[in-house]
Amino acid sequence: MTAMKPDRKAAQKKPALPRVEVGILGGTGLYEIEGLIDIREFKIKTPLGVPSEAYIVGSLGGKRVAFLSRHGRGHRLLPQDVNYRANIYGFKMLGVERIISVNSCGSLKEEIRPRDIVFCDQFYDRTRRVNSFFGGGIAAHISFAQPVCPELSGFLFATAVGLGVRAHLGGTYICIEGPAFSSKAESKIYRSWGCDVIGMTAATEAKLCREAEICYATMNLATDYDVWHADEESVSVGLILENLRLNIHNAKAIIRKAVETLPPHHDGVCDCREALKNTIVTNPALIPPAVKKRLKPIIDKYLS
């Protein structure tokens, strides 16, 4: 009787990706969430490249969550080097419906003090990076009048207030290319435009989440007064890291409480889950098969 040879392909087959409810995007200083249990790491390769880091998947407050370090562990990636499309695509592959993003930012308003948290609801994008899944044979034009999910952002703000954290609901985030901080002239101009905080990442993520039909909210941790404030220390890496260290504790507490008490997504009143409806203008018959395959998790329900 001939012995059966082991099926190497079956043995090497990667485990199926888990289904995850909430995604957490960590920025500078936020590399883990205490209380996360049943932890597993998943290195995901997407058709759009490799995400910043492995996704840390576990349970938090009874919900399945996936954590991703935006700049990679040890903060290896500059804002312009982050593969934003792969990061959001990876969350989509995991079935994530809501993303809570944590970002450090500079304050452009006197009333937004360093160590405050701002839940911005508008963006002014001055970056020059790729910020869409579309192109290369398929065109779509999303609505971006309300760039963040009002339900998720409002819930996070209410959670922060309930925990006694000094927080602000609403405001405009101006997103610059970086990696250098602003000149004084630029900072003053951004203030004159009515912007509230300044950062280098959130606007790009918000646009991709809208295309991916994922609810997105951004928690912006104010670390400094940029360079416009005459009576305050100018922005520096040292100042940012020190204020972040003091603020990360609050951010983690908000995330833990919010995830634990977040109502089911089907009870929501936002329309983020249908953001692509009637936005794809290319004739489906003319979309290249390779593009359909590449964007299947995002566009398939509109082409079926």
GILINGI-V146432 format. One record per backbone hydrogen bond with DSSP energy under -0.5 kcal/mol. CO is the residue of the C=O (numbers start at 0). NH is the residue of the N-H. E is the energy in kcal/mol with one decimal. If there is no record, write none. Layout:
co: {CO & CO}
nh: {NH & NH}
e: {E & E}
//
This chain:
co: {5 & 6 & 7 & 8 & 9 & 17 & 20 & 20 & 21 & 22 & 23 & 23 & 24 & 25 & 26 & 28 & 32 & 36 & 39 & 41 & 41 & 43 & 43 & 45 & 48 & 54 & 54 & 55 & 56 & 57 & 58 & 59 & 62 & 63 & 63 & 64 & 65 & 66 & 67 & 67 & 68 & 70 & 70 & 71 & 77 & 77 & 78 & 81 & 82 & 83 & 84 & 85 & 86 & 87 & 88 & 89 & 90 & 91 & 93 & 96 & 97 & 98 & 98 & 99 & 100 & 100 & 102 & 104 & 104 & 105 & 108 & 110 & 112 & 115 & 116 & 117 & 117 & 118 & 120 & 121 & 123 & 123 & 137 & 138 & 138 & 144 & 147 & 148 & 149 & 150 & 151 & 152 & 153 & 154 & 155 & 156 & 157 & 158 & 159 & 160 & 164 & 165 & 167 & 167 & 170 & 170 & 170 & 171 & 171 & 171 & 172 & 172 & 173 & 173 & 174 & 182 & 183 & 184 & 185 & 186 & 187 & 188 & 189 & 190 & 195 & 195 & 196 & 197 & 198 & 200 & 200 & 201 & 202 & 203 & 204 & 205 & 206 & 207 & 208 & 209 & 214 & 215 & 216 & 217 & 218 & 218 & 219 & 219 & 220 & 221 & 223 & 224 & 224 & 225 & 227 & 228 & 235 & 236 & 237 & 238 & 239 & 240 & 241 & 242 & 243 & 244 & 246 & 247 & 248 & 249 & 250 & 251 & 252 & 253 & 254 & 255 & 256 & 257 & 263 & 264 & 270 & 271 & 273 & 275 & 275 & 278 & 278 & 282 & 282 & 283 & 287 & 287 & 288 & 289 & 290 & 292 & 294 & 294 & 295 & 298 & 298 & 299 & 299}
nh: {7 & 10 & 11 & 12 & 12 & 19 & 96 & 97 & 65 & 99 & 25 & 67 & 101 & 69 & 29 & 30 & 35 & 58 & 56 & 43 & 54 & 45 & 50 & 48 & 45 & 41 & 56 & 66 & 39 & 64 & 36 & 62 & 59 & 20 & 21 & 57 & 23 & 55 & 25 & 69 & 71 & 75 & 76 & 74 & 80 & 81 & 81 & 83 & 86 & 87 & 88 & 89 & 90 & 91 & 92 & 93 & 95 & 94 & 19 & 214 & 22 & 100 & 216 & 24 & 102 & 218 & 220 & 222 & 223 & 197 & 111 & 112 & 115 & 221 & 167 & 119 & 219 & 169 & 146 & 172 & 125 & 174 & 134 & 280 & 281 & 146 & 149 & 152 & 153 & 154 & 155 & 156 & 157 & 158 & 159 & 160 & 161 & 162 & 164 & 163 & 166 & 116 & 118 & 169 & 120 & 121 & 172 & 173 & 195 & 196 & 123 & 174 & 175 & 198 & 125 & 186 & 187 & 188 & 189 & 190 & 191 & 192 & 194 & 193 & 107 & 108 & 173 & 105 & 175 & 203 & 204 & 205 & 206 & 207 & 208 & 209 & 210 & 211 & 213 & 212 & 98 & 148 & 100 & 219 & 102 & 220 & 117 & 221 & 104 & 114 & 106 & 227 & 228 & 234 & 229 & 231 & 239 & 240 & 241 & 242 & 243 & 244 & 245 & 246 & 247 & 248 & 250 & 251 & 252 & 253 & 254 & 255 & 256 & 257 & 258 & 259 & 260 & 261 & 266 & 267 & 273 & 274 & 276 & 278 & 279 & 140 & 280 & 285 & 286 & 286 & 290 & 291 & 292 & 293 & 294 & 295 & 297 & 298 & 299 & 301 & 302 & 302 & 303}
e: {-1.2 & -2.3 & -2.2 & -0.6 & -0.6 & -0.5 & -1.7 & -1.1 & -2.2 & -3.0 & -0.7 & -2.5 & -2.8 & -2.7 & -1.8 & -0.8 & -1.3 & -2.8 & -3.1 & -0.7 & -2.7 & -0.5 & -0.8 & -1.8 & -1.9 & -2.2 & -0.8 & -2.9 & -2.5 & -2.8 & -2.3 & -1.5 & -2.9 & -1.7 & -1.7 & -2.2 & -2.9 & -2.9 & -2.6 & -0.8 & -1.4 & -1.6 & -2.0 & -2.1 & -1.7 & -0.8 & -0.8 & -1.6 & -2.3 & -2.3 & -2.5 & -2.5 & -1.6 & -2.1 & -2.3 & -1.3 & -2.2 & -1.5 & -2.8 & -2.5 & -3.3 & -0.6 & -1.9 & -2.4 & -0.5 & -3.7 & -3.5 & -2.6 & -0.6 & -2.2 & -1.1 & -1.0 & -2.3 & -2.4 & -2.1 & -1.1 & -2.5 & -2.6 & -0.6 & -2.6 & -0.7 & -2.9 & -2.3 & -1.7 & -1.0 & -0.6 & -0.7 & -2.6 & -2.2 & -2.1 & -2.2 & -2.3 & -2.4 & -2.0 & -2.4 & -2.5 & -2.3 & -1.3 & -2.5 & -1.7 & -0.7 & -1.6 & -3.1 & -0.6 & -1.8 & -1.8 & -0.5 & -0.6 & -2.5 & -2.0 & -2.3 & -0.6 & -0.6 & -2.3 & -2.8 & -2.5 & -2.3 & -2.0 & -2.6 & -1.8 & -2.0 & -1.4 & -1.9 & -1.5 & -3.1 & -0.5 & -2.5 & -2.6 & -2.7 & -0.6 & -1.4 & -2.6 & -1.9 & -1.8 & -2.7 & -2.0 & -2.0 & -2.2 & -2.8 & -1.0 & -2.9 & -2.9 & -2.9 & -0.7 & -2.8 & -0.7 & -2.6 & -0.8 & -2.2 & -3.9 & -3.3 & -1.0 & -0.9 & -1.0 & -0.5 & -0.8 & -2.4 & -2.6 & -1.9 & -2.3 & -2.5 & -2.2 & -1.3 & -1.4 & -3.0 & -0.6 & -2.0 & -2.7 & -1.9 & -2.4 & -2.3 & -2.7 & -2.3 & -2.9 & -2.8 & -1.8 & -1.7 & -1.4 & -1.6 & -1.9 & -1.6 & -1.5 & -1.2 & -2.2 & -0.6 & -1.6 & -0.8 & -2.4 & -0.6 & -1.0 & -0.8 & -2.1 & -2.3 & -2.2 & -2.4 & -1.0 & -1.6 & -2.7 & -1.9 & -1.8 & -0.7 & -1.3 & -1.6}
//
